Amino acid sequence: MIEYTEGIYTFYVYILTNKNRTVLYTGVTNNLKLRLQQHESKLNPNSFTARYNSHFLIHYEKFTWIQLAIEREKDIKNLSREKKLHLIKEANPNLEFWNYHFK
């Protein structure tokens, strides 16, 4: 996990997967707990995460500046699947689901 400590707000860049860990979705939010609930409830039934049942958290990074979070989200989205998996496995080697951290 990468964490910047300056600033007063909290933003998260996160990666979700489906039950079989075959899909990766990267997003950014200021309320990870709420955003995970929205993904799980399929708030937008036509969204990528709803269509592919991707609501299992396997990676997140915490920021205090939205600009850094957005930049990091873009960087991660541009990585190959192999590089994303390497990033995820640095902190979560077994690709465990971390949703319970935010319930």
A tleap script that builds the chain and sets N, CA, C and O, in Angstrom:
source leaprc.protein.ff14SB
mol = sequence {
  NMET ILE GLU TYR THR GLU GLY ILE TYR THR
  PHE TYR VAL TYR ILE LEU THR ASN LYS ASN
  ARG THR VAL LEU TYR THR GLY VAL THR ASN
  ASN LEU LYS LEU ARG LEU GLN GLN HIE GLU
  SER LYS LEU ASN PRO ASN SER PHE THR ALA
  ARG TYR ASN SER HIE PHE LEU ILE HIE TYR
  GLU LYS PHE THR TRP ILE GLN LEU ALA ILE
  GLU ARG GLU LYS ASP ILE LYS ASN LEU SER
  ARG GLU LYS LYS LEU HIE LEU ILE LYS GLU
  ALA ASN PRO ASN LEU GLU PHE TRP ASN TYR
  HIE PHE CLYS
}
set mol.1.N position { 0.850 -1.177 0.000 }
set mol.1.CA position { 0.000 0.000 0.000 }
set mol.1.C position { 0.889 1.230 0.000 }
set mol.1.O position { 1.868 1.285 0.743 }
set mol.2.N position { 0.560 2.221 -0.826 }
set mol.2.CA position { 1.255 3.498 -0.859 }
set mol.2.C position { 0.401 4.495 -0.096 }
set mol.2.O position { -0.820 4.523 -0.253 }
set mol.3.N position { 1.039 5.313 0.729 }
set mol.3.CA position { 0.275 6.273 1.514 }
set mol.3.C position { 1.030 7.590 1.587 }
set mol.3.O position { 2.192 7.625 1.990 }
set mol.4.N position { 0.364 8.680 1.193 }
set mol.4.CA position { 0.902 10.016 1.346 }
set mol.4.C position { 0.217 10.646 2.550 }
set mol.4.O position { -1.000 10.518 2.683 }
set mol.5.N position { 0.946 11.319 3.428 }
set mol.5.CA position { 0.366 11.764 4.685 }
set mol.5.C position { -0.015 13.239 4.728 }
set mol.5.O position { -0.706 13.648 5.662 }
set mol.6.N position { 0.393 14.038 3.786 }
set mol.6.CA position { -0.001 15.443 3.803 }
set mol.6.C position { -1.429 15.599 3.298 }
set mol.6.O position { -1.951 14.709 2.627 }
set mol.7.N position { -2.062 16.721 3.614 }
set mol.7.CA position { -3.441 16.954 3.178 }
set mol.7.C position { -4.435 16.523 4.239 }
set mol.7.O position { -4.067 15.900 5.235 }
set mol.8.N position { -5.708 16.863 4.017 }
set mol.8.CA position { -6.725 16.576 5.034 }
set mol.8.C position { -7.811 15.629 4.547 }
set mol.8.O position { -8.643 15.198 5.346 }
set mol.9.N position { -7.831 15.298 3.286 }
set mol.9.CA position { -8.848 14.403 2.750 }
set mol.9.C position { -8.242 13.034 2.466 }
set mol.9.O position { -7.020 12.884 2.437 }
set mol.10.N position { -9.078 12.061 2.262 }
set mol.10.CA position { -8.610 10.723 1.944 }
set mol.10.C position { -9.259 10.255 0.649 }
set mol.10.O position { -10.477 10.323 0.487 }
set mol.11.N position { -8.433 9.786 -0.257 }
set mol.11.CA position { -8.878 9.235 -1.534 }
set mol.11.C position { -8.231 7.876 -1.713 }
set mol.11.O position { -7.113 7.640 -1.254 }
set mol.12.N position { -8.937 6.993 -2.378 }
set mol.12.CA position { -8.450 5.635 -2.588 }
set mol.12.C position { -8.443 5.295 -4.073 }
set mol.12.O position { -9.400 5.582 -4.792 }
set mol.13.N position { -7.373 4.693 -4.515 }
set mol.13.CA position { -7.323 4.020 -5.809 }
set mol.13.C position { -7.433 2.544 -5.466 }
set mol.13.O position { -6.713 2.043 -4.602 }
set mol.14.N position { -8.334 1.854 -6.144 }
set mol.14.CA position { -8.610 0.472 -5.762 }
set mol.14.C position { -8.722 -0.417 -6.988 }
set mol.14.O position { -9.015 0.037 -8.094 }
set mol.15.N position { -8.479 -1.701 -6.754 }
set mol.15.CA position { -8.633 -2.702 -7.812 }
set mol.15.C position { -9.595 -3.761 -7.301 }
set mol.15.O position { -9.429 -4.302 -6.208 }
set mol.16.N position { -10.604 -4.045 -8.114 }
set mol.16.CA position { -11.597 -5.075 -7.815 }
set mol.16.C position { -11.427 -6.234 -8.788 }
set mol.16.O position { -10.846 -6.091 -9.864 }
set mol.17.N position { -11.941 -7.367 -8.385 }
set mol.17.CA position { -11.965 -8.538 -9.258 }
set mol.17.C position { -13.286 -9.272 -9.046 }
set mol.17.O position { -14.091 -8.899 -8.192 }
set mol.18.N position { -13.489 -10.312 -9.833 }
set mol.18.CA position { -14.681 -11.159 -9.651 }
set mol.18.C position { -14.298 -12.373 -8.805 }
set mol.18.O position { -13.141 -12.518 -8.409 }
set mol.19.N position { -15.250 -13.226 -8.537 }
set mol.19.CA position { -15.025 -14.377 -7.647 }
set mol.19.C position { -13.901 -15.280 -8.144 }
set mol.19.O position { -13.134 -15.812 -7.343 }
set mol.20.N position { -13.800 -15.454 -9.446 }
set mol.20.CA position { -12.770 -16.326 -10.023 }
set mol.20.C position { -11.456 -15.609 -10.311 }
set mol.20.O position { -10.506 -16.210 -10.813 }
set mol.21.N position { -11.414 -14.331 -9.990 }
set mol.21.CA position { -10.208 -13.505 -10.165 }
set mol.21.C position { -9.765 -13.422 -11.633 }
set mol.21.O position { -8.569 -13.388 -11.923 }
set mol.22.N position { -10.723 -13.391 -12.543 }
set mol.22.CA position { -10.384 -13.329 -13.966 }
set mol.22.C position { -10.503 -11.928 -14.552 }
set mol.22.O position { -10.049 -11.686 -15.671 }
set mol.23.N position { -11.111 -11.000 -13.808 }
set mol.23.CA position { -11.340 -9.644 -14.280 }
set mol.23.C position { -10.695 -8.681 -13.298 }
set mol.23.O position { -10.732 -8.911 -12.089 }
set mol.24.N position { -10.101 -7.599 -13.806 }
set mol.24.CA position { -9.555 -6.555 -12.951 }
set mol.24.C position { -10.203 -5.221 -13.319 }
set mol.24.O position { -10.304 -4.867 -14.494 }
set mol.25.N position { -10.636 -4.493 -12.299 }
set mol.25.CA position { -11.243 -3.179 -12.492 }
set mol.25.C position { -10.536 -2.194 -11.560 }
set mol.25.O position { -10.361 -2.476 -10.375 }
set mol.26.N position { -10.131 -1.045 -12.091 }
set mol.26.CA position { -9.453 -0.024 -11.297 }
set mol.26.C position { -10.335 1.214 -11.208 }
set mol.26.O position { -10.898 1.661 -12.207 }
set mol.27.N position { -10.450 1.767 -9.992 }
set mol.27.CA position { -11.255 2.964 -9.790 }
set mol.27.C position { -10.647 3.865 -8.741 }
set mol.27.O position { -9.642 3.523 -8.119 }
set mol.28.N position { -11.267 5.030 -8.546 }
set mol.28.CA position { -10.836 5.996 -7.537 }
set mol.28.C position { -12.078 6.514 -6.821 }
set mol.28.O position { -13.124 6.700 -7.444 }
set mol.29.N position { -11.966 6.745 -5.517 }
set mol.29.CA position { -13.103 7.221 -4.733 }
set mol.29.C position { -12.598 7.934 -3.484 }
set mol.29.O position { -11.440 7.787 -3.094 }
set mol.30.N position { -13.482 8.706 -2.868 }
set mol.30.CA position { -13.143 9.322 -1.583 }
set mol.30.C position { -13.797 8.581 -0.425 }
set mol.30.O position { -13.573 8.926 0.735 }
set mol.31.N position { -14.609 7.561 -0.728 }
set mol.31.CA position { -15.274 6.785 0.314 }
set mol.31.C position { -15.285 5.322 -0.138 }
set mol.31.O position { -16.220 4.872 -0.799 }
set mol.32.N position { -14.253 4.604 0.222 }
set mol.32.CA position { -14.104 3.238 -0.281 }
set mol.32.C position { -15.192 2.315 0.254 }
set mol.32.O position { -15.688 1.459 -0.478 }
set mol.33.N position { -15.564 2.474 1.498 }
set mol.33.CA position { -16.612 1.633 2.076 }
set mol.33.C position { -17.919 1.777 1.282 }
set mol.33.O position { -18.533 0.781 0.902 }
set mol.34.N position { -18.329 3.004 1.042 }
set mol.34.CA position { -19.566 3.254 0.282 }
set mol.34.C position { -19.430 2.747 -1.146 }
set mol.34.O position { -20.352 2.135 -1.685 }
set mol.35.N position { -18.278 3.006 -1.756 }
set mol.35.CA position { -18.094 2.603 -3.157 }
set mol.35.C position { -18.143 1.087 -3.291 }
set mol.35.O position { -18.696 0.576 -4.265 }
set mol.36.N position { -17.576 0.359 -2.335 }
set mol.36.CA position { -17.641 -1.104 -2.374 }
set mol.36.C position { -19.080 -1.584 -2.249 }
set mol.36.O position { -19.482 -2.532 -2.925 }
set mol.37.N position { -19.851 -0.937 -1.391 }
set mol.37.CA position { -21.271 -1.283 -1.241 }
set mol.37.C position { -22.022 -1.028 -2.547 }
set mol.37.O position { -22.878 -1.822 -2.937 }
set mol.38.N position { -21.704 0.075 -3.219 }
set mol.38.CA position { -22.361 0.392 -4.490 }
set mol.38.C position { -22.020 -0.648 -5.557 }
set mol.38.O position { -22.892 -1.085 -6.307 }
set mol.39.N position { -20.753 -1.037 -5.619 }
set mol.39.CA position { -20.372 -2.072 -6.589 }
set mol.39.C position { -21.078 -3.390 -6.279 }
set mol.39.O position { -21.583 -4.053 -7.185 }
set mol.40.N position { -21.114 -3.769 -5.004 }
set mol.40.CA position { -21.719 -5.049 -4.628 }
set mol.40.C position { -23.222 -5.076 -4.889 }
set mol.40.O position { -23.771 -6.111 -5.268 }
set mol.41.N position { -23.891 -3.935 -4.685 }
set mol.41.CA position { -25.343 -3.878 -4.903 }
set mol.41.C position { -25.702 -3.646 -6.369 }
set mol.41.O position { -26.879 -3.604 -6.727 }
set mol.42.N position { -24.687 -3.497 -7.207 }
set mol.42.CA position { -24.883 -3.244 -8.646 }
set mol.42.C position { -25.772 -2.023 -8.857 }
set mol.42.O position { -26.760 -2.064 -9.592 }
set mol.43.N position { -25.388 -0.930 -8.187 }
set mol.43.CA position { -26.111 0.333 -8.264 }
set mol.43.C position { -26.394 0.727 -9.710 }
set mol.43.O position { -27.494 1.173 -10.035 }
set mol.44.N position { -25.407 0.564 -10.564 }
set mol.44.CA position { -25.580 0.804 -12.000 }
set mol.44.C position { -25.495 -0.552 -12.700 }
set mol.44.O position { -24.394 -1.041 -12.953 }
set mol.45.N position { -26.644 -1.172 -13.019 }
set mol.45.CA position { -26.634 -2.538 -13.565 }
set mol.45.C position { -25.945 -2.675 -14.922 }
set mol.45.O position { -25.623 -3.788 -15.336 }
set mol.46.N position { -25.719 -1.575 -15.609 }
set mol.46.CA position { -25.047 -1.634 -16.914 }
set mol.46.C position { -23.550 -1.388 -16.821 }
set mol.46.O position { -22.861 -1.390 -17.840 }
set mol.47.N position { -23.042 -1.178 -15.625 }
set mol.47.CA position { -21.623 -0.870 -15.456 }
set mol.47.C position { -20.768 -2.117 -15.686 }
set mol.47.O position { -21.264 -3.244 -15.662 }
set mol.48.N position { -19.490 -1.889 -15.907 }
set mol.48.CA position { -18.534 -2.975 -16.102 }
set mol.48.C position { -18.530 -3.904 -14.895 }
set mol.48.O position { -18.584 -5.125 -15.046 }
set mol.49.N position { -18.465 -3.328 -13.697 }
set mol.49.CA position { -18.376 -4.161 -12.490 }
set mol.49.C position { -19.643 -4.971 -12.270 }
set mol.49.O position { -19.570 -6.096 -11.775 }
set mol.50.N position { -20.798 -4.433 -12.625 }
set mol.50.CA position { -22.055 -5.185 -12.482 }
set mol.50.C position { -22.105 -6.329 -13.489 }
set mol.50.O position { -22.475 -7.450 -13.138 }
set mol.51.N position { -21.739 -6.054 -14.726 }
set mol.51.CA position { -21.786 -7.086 -15.769 }
set mol.51.C position { -20.836 -8.246 -15.490 }
set mol.51.O position { -21.137 -9.395 -15.813 }
set mol.52.N position { -19.686 -7.939 -14.890 }
set mol.52.CA position { -18.682 -8.975 -14.650 }
set mol.52.C position { -18.597 -9.383 -13.178 }
set mol.52.O position { -17.654 -10.064 -12.775 }
set mol.53.N position { -19.583 -8.968 -12.376 }
set mol.53.CA position { -19.637 -9.318 -10.948 }
set mol.53.C position { -18.317 -9.033 -10.241 }
set mol.53.O position { -17.822 -9.850 -9.465 }
set mol.54.N position { -17.763 -7.872 -10.522 }
set mol.54.CA position { -16.477 -7.477 -9.938 }
set mol.54.C position { -16.727 -6.561 -8.747 }
set mol.54.O position { -16.915 -5.356 -8.911 }
set mol.55.N position { -16.728 -7.130 -7.567 }
set mol.55.CA position { -16.908 -6.304 -6.379 }
set mol.55.C position { -16.028 -6.775 -5.228 }
set mol.55.O position { -16.274 -6.433 -4.071 }
set mol.56.N position { -15.006 -7.558 -5.545 }
set mol.56.CA position { -14.095 -8.063 -4.526 }
set mol.56.C position { -12.805 -7.236 -4.537 }
set mol.56.O position { -12.076 -7.210 -5.529 }
set mol.57.N position { -12.545 -6.570 -3.427 }
set mol.57.CA position { -11.373 -5.704 -3.302 }
set mol.57.C position { -10.115 -6.541 -3.116 }
set mol.57.O position { -10.040 -7.367 -2.207 }
set mol.58.N position { -9.115 -6.321 -3.992 }
set mol.58.CA position { -7.857 -7.056 -3.846 }
set mol.58.C position { -6.648 -6.120 -3.714 }
set mol.58.O position { -5.540 -6.578 -3.438 }
set mol.59.N position { -6.857 -4.819 -3.910 }
set mol.59.CA position { -5.748 -3.863 -3.789 }
set mol.59.C position { -6.320 -2.476 -3.581 }
set mol.59.O position { -7.345 -2.119 -4.163 }
set mol.60.N position { -5.646 -1.693 -2.741 }
set mol.60.CA position { -5.988 -0.274 -2.646 }
set mol.60.C position { -4.773 0.517 -2.218 }
set mol.60.O position { -3.862 0.003 -1.569 }
set mol.61.N position { -4.784 1.769 -2.597 }
set mol.61.CA position { -3.753 2.719 -2.210 }
set mol.61.C position { -4.451 3.962 -1.696 }
set mol.61.O position { -5.491 4.355 -2.223 }
set mol.62.N position { -3.892 4.579 -0.678 }
set mol.62.CA position { -4.523 5.700 0.011 }
set mol.62.C position { -3.754 6.985 -0.295 }
set mol.62.O position { -2.524 7.017 -0.241 }
set mol.63.N position { -4.505 8.047 -0.617 }
set mol.63.CA position { -3.923 9.341 -0.960 }
set mol.63.C position { -4.654 10.451 -0.213 }
set mol.63.O position { -5.798 10.280 0.211 }
set mol.64.N position { -3.985 11.586 -0.056 }
set mol.64.CA position { -4.646 12.751 0.534 }
set mol.64.C position { -4.865 13.863 -0.484 }
set mol.64.O position { -5.466 14.888 -0.164 }
set mol.65.N position { -4.388 13.669 -1.691 }
set mol.65.CA position { -4.587 14.640 -2.771 }
set mol.65.C position { -5.269 13.937 -3.940 }
set mol.65.O position { -4.769 12.930 -4.440 }
set mol.66.N position { -6.405 14.464 -4.372 }
set mol.66.CA position { -7.162 13.845 -5.463 }
set mol.66.C position { -6.347 13.789 -6.749 }
set mol.66.O position { -6.450 12.825 -7.507 }
set mol.67.N position { -5.538 14.815 -7.001 }
set mol.67.CA position { -4.744 14.841 -8.229 }
set mol.67.C position { -3.787 13.641 -8.280 }
set mol.67.O position { -3.621 13.019 -9.329 }
set mol.68.N position { -3.163 13.325 -7.144 }
set mol.68.CA position { -2.269 12.159 -7.098 }
set mol.68.C position { -3.043 10.861 -7.290 }
set mol.68.O position { -2.576 9.948 -7.971 }
set mol.69.N position { -4.221 10.783 -6.690 }
set mol.69.CA position { -5.041 9.576 -6.816 }
set mol.69.C position { -5.464 9.357 -8.266 }
set mol.69.O position { -5.381 8.240 -8.778 }
set mol.70.N position { -5.911 10.403 -8.916 }
set mol.70.CA position { -6.337 10.290 -10.318 }
set mol.70.C position { -5.161 9.910 -11.207 }
set mol.70.O position { -5.295 9.076 -12.103 }
set mol.71.N position { -4.021 10.520 -10.959 }
set mol.71.CA position { -2.828 10.191 -11.741 }
set mol.71.C position { -2.443 8.723 -11.539 }
set mol.71.O position { -2.087 8.035 -12.495 }
set mol.72.N position { -2.515 8.250 -10.303 }
set mol.72.CA position { -2.178 6.855 -10.018 }
set mol.72.C position { -3.168 5.898 -10.664 }
set mol.72.O position { -2.781 4.855 -11.192 }
set mol.73.N position { -4.458 6.260 -10.621 }
set mol.73.CA position { -5.481 5.433 -11.267 }
set mol.73.C position { -5.161 5.280 -12.757 }
set mol.73.O position { -5.224 4.177 -13.300 }
set mol.74.N position { -4.825 6.370 -13.400 }
set mol.74.CA position { -4.494 6.325 -14.829 }
set mol.74.C position { -3.264 5.465 -15.081 }
set mol.74.O position { -3.220 4.686 -16.033 }
set mol.75.N position { -2.259 5.617 -14.210 }
set mol.75.CA position { -1.044 4.809 -14.351 }
set mol.75.C position { -1.368 3.317 -14.265 }
set mol.75.O position { -0.897 2.523 -15.079 }
set mol.76.N position { -2.176 2.948 -13.271 }
set mol.76.CA position { -2.527 1.531 -13.093 }
set mol.76.C position { -3.340 1.022 -14.276 }
set mol.76.O position { -3.115 -0.091 -14.751 }
set mol.77.N position { -4.284 1.829 -14.754 }
set mol.77.CA position { -5.102 1.410 -15.894 }
set mol.77.C position { -4.260 1.163 -17.137 }
set mol.77.O position { -4.634 0.359 -17.991 }
set mol.78.N position { -3.128 1.848 -17.245 }
set mol.78.CA position { -2.256 1.677 -18.406 }
set mol.78.C position { -1.308 0.497 -18.288 }
set mol.78.O position { -0.623 0.162 -19.254 }
set mol.79.N position { -1.255 -0.139 -17.125 }
set mol.79.CA position { -0.396 -1.308 -16.952 }
set mol.79.C position { -0.991 -2.527 -17.651 }
set mol.79.O position { -2.206 -2.630 -17.820 }
set mol.80.N position { -0.136 -3.423 -18.044 }
set mol.80.CA position { -0.607 -4.712 -18.577 }
set mol.80.C position { -1.197 -5.517 -17.423 }
set mol.80.O position { -0.945 -5.210 -16.258 }
set mol.81.N position { -1.971 -6.531 -17.739 }
set mol.81.CA position { -2.539 -7.385 -16.698 }
set mol.81.C position { -1.419 -7.995 -15.847 }
set mol.81.O position { -1.536 -8.060 -14.623 }
set mol.82.N position { -0.359 -8.430 -16.478 }
set mol.82.CA position { 0.757 -9.035 -15.757 }
set mol.82.C position { 1.357 -8.055 -14.745 }
set mol.82.O position { 1.656 -8.441 -13.614 }
set mol.83.N position { 1.531 -6.815 -15.136 }
set mol.83.CA position { 2.097 -5.816 -14.231 }
set mol.83.C position { 1.111 -5.440 -13.123 }
set mol.83.O position { 1.521 -5.164 -11.995 }
set mol.84.N position { -0.181 -5.427 -13.438 }
set mol.84.CA position { -1.185 -5.182 -12.394 }
set mol.84.C position { -1.145 -6.291 -11.350 }
set mol.84.O position { -1.189 -6.023 -10.150 }
set mol.85.N position { -1.061 -7.533 -11.808 }
set mol.85.CA position { -0.998 -8.659 -10.876 }
set mol.85.C position { 0.265 -8.603 -10.019 }
set mol.85.O position { 0.227 -8.928 -8.832 }
set mol.86.N position { 1.366 -8.198 -10.611 }
set mol.86.CA position { 2.604 -8.051 -9.838 }
set mol.86.C position { 2.424 -6.975 -8.765 }
set mol.86.O position { 2.839 -7.173 -7.623 }
set mol.87.N position { 1.820 -5.856 -9.110 }
set mol.87.CA position { 1.540 -4.783 -8.156 }
set mol.87.C position { 0.662 -5.293 -7.022 }
set mol.87.O position { 0.962 -5.066 -5.850 }
set mol.88.N position { -0.402 -5.968 -7.361 }
set mol.88.CA position { -1.348 -6.479 -6.364 }
set mol.88.C position { -0.646 -7.469 -5.430 }
set mol.88.O position { -0.812 -7.408 -4.212 }
set mol.89.N position { 0.133 -8.376 -6.010 }
set mol.89.CA position { 0.762 -9.442 -5.223 }
set mol.89.C position { 1.873 -8.943 -4.297 }
set mol.89.O position { 2.285 -9.666 -3.391 }
set mol.90.N position { 2.363 -7.721 -4.511 }
set mol.90.CA position { 3.358 -7.161 -3.585 }
set mol.90.C position { 2.775 -7.044 -2.178 }
set mol.90.O position { 3.476 -7.312 -1.202 }
set mol.91.N position { 1.515 -6.651 -2.054 }
set mol.91.CA position { 0.868 -6.499 -0.743 }
set mol.91.C position { -0.127 -7.617 -0.453 }
set mol.91.O position { -0.465 -7.870 0.703 }
set mol.92.N position { -0.593 -8.280 -1.500 }
set mol.92.CA position { -1.635 -9.297 -1.340 }
set mol.92.C position { -1.257 -10.526 -2.187 }
set mol.92.O position { -1.882 -10.781 -3.217 }
set mol.93.N position { -0.251 -11.275 -1.762 }
set mol.93.CA position { 0.280 -12.363 -2.599 }
set mol.93.C position { -0.712 -13.457 -2.951 }
set mol.93.O position { -0.553 -14.118 -3.977 }
set mol.94.N position { -1.727 -13.664 -2.131 }
set mol.94.CA position { -2.715 -14.710 -2.402 }
set mol.94.C position { -3.999 -14.177 -3.029 }
set mol.94.O position { -4.980 -14.908 -3.159 }
set mol.95.N position { -3.992 -12.914 -3.412 }
set mol.95.CA position { -5.164 -12.263 -4.003 }
set mol.95.C position { -6.411 -12.456 -3.134 }
set mol.95.O position { -7.495 -12.756 -3.634 }
set mol.96.N position { -6.233 -12.281 -1.843 }
set mol.96.CA position { -7.356 -12.394 -0.915 }
set mol.96.C position { -8.307 -11.217 -1.088 }
set mol.96.O position { -7.901 -10.131 -1.501 }
set mol.97.N position { -9.568 -11.443 -0.769 }
set mol.97.CA position { -10.569 -10.385 -0.849 }
set mol.97.C position { -10.514 -9.574 0.442 }
set mol.97.O position { -10.609 -10.133 1.535 }
set mol.98.N position { -10.361 -8.266 0.318 }
set mol.98.CA position { -10.173 -7.374 1.468 }
set mol.98.C position { -11.424 -6.580 1.821 }
set mol.98.O position { -11.339 -5.646 2.618 }
set mol.99.N position { -12.546 -6.906 1.276 }
set mol.99.CA position { -13.775 -6.124 1.532 }
set mol.99.C position { -14.074 -5.989 3.020 }
set mol.99.O position { -14.552 -4.946 3.466 }
set mol.100.N position { -13.797 -7.035 3.785 }
set mol.100.CA position { -14.118 -7.011 5.209 }
set mol.100.C position { -13.410 -5.880 5.949 }
set mol.100.O position { -13.866 -5.473 7.017 }
set mol.101.N position { -12.304 -5.363 5.406 }
set mol.101.CA position { -11.609 -4.230 6.024 }
set mol.101.C position { -12.471 -2.978 6.034 }
set mol.101.O position { -12.231 -2.066 6.825 }
set mol.102.N position { -13.462 -2.924 5.172 }
set mol.102.CA position { -14.265 -1.700 5.000 }
set mol.102.C position { -15.737 -1.931 5.287 }
set mol.102.O position { -16.576 -1.195 4.766 }
set mol.103.N position { -16.078 -2.910 6.082 }
set mol.103.CA position { -17.483 -3.159 6.428 }
set mol.103.C position { -17.823 -2.522 7.748 }
set mol.103.O position { -18.961 -2.623 8.206 }
savepdb mol mol.pdb
quit
